[in-house]
Amino acid sequence: MKKLLIASAMLVSTSALADAPGSQTCGWGNMLFAGQSGTPSHVLAATTNGSTGNNTFGMTFGTNGCSTDGTLTYGGKEMIDVSMIMDEFSEDVARGNGEALTAVAVSLGVSEAERAHFEATLHNNFDTLFPSENATTEHVVSSMFSLMKNDEILAKYTV
């Protein structure tokens, strides 16, 4: 249960700065709230689009200001945040196992069969992840993803 709570706490719901599916102008919500800014307007526009399905229709048929010509991008933070468990996570990485390390692996979707490899990879690169006592969460997570992307087995979990 503790692992599940730790994993849940690490998954951060970010407001992704992405090209919206169908474009930034897609859907009735964008039409109704055009020219407005701020979180309430964006939430209402997204809710309108999501509850009516009109942006999906628009992407399919090229209506409602929608287009699928653009490339989707993501400009937000990584979806994993170890800041709340940084001490426990660093200790687990140093040891090569532990609940916090397992919770991160589970959050990333690392299969049970490949978790030992994940743990060993992070353990063997402890100095890269934690170059000093003052290593930031951003550095740790960024370094972890870099290590994983360069690993033949773990690369599939970074896509």
PEPEUR-V463814 format. One record per backbone hydrogen bond with DSSP energy under -1.0 kcal/mol. NH is the residue of the N-H (numbers start at 1). CO is the residue of the C=O. Records with the same first field share a line. If there is no record, write none. Layout:
# PEPEUR-V463814
NH = CO + CO
This chain:
# PEPEUR-V463814
5 = 1
6 = 2
7 = 3
8 = 4
9 = 5
10 = 6
11 = 7
12 = 79
16 = 14
18 = 16
23 = 20
26 = 23
27 = 64
31 = 27
32 = 28
33 = 29
36 = 33
42 = 38
43 = 39
44 = 40
45 = 41
46 = 42
47 = 43
48 = 44
49 = 45
50 = 46
51 = 47
52 = 48
53 = 49
57 = 53
58 = 54
59 = 55
60 = 56
61 = 57
62 = 58
63 = 58
66 = 63
67 = 22
81 = 10
85 = 82
89 = 85
90 = 86
91 = 87
92 = 88
93 = 89
94 = 90
95 = 91
96 = 92
97 = 92
102 = 98
103 = 99
104 = 100
105 = 101
106 = 102
107 = 103
108 = 104
109 = 106
110 = 105
114 = 111
118 = 114
119 = 115
120 = 116
121 = 117
122 = 118
123 = 119
124 = 120
126 = 123
129 = 125
130 = 126
135 = 132
140 = 136
141 = 137
142 = 138
143 = 139
144 = 140
145 = 141
146 = 142
147 = 143
148 = 144
149 = 145
150 = 146
151 = 148
155 = 151
157 = 154
158 = 155
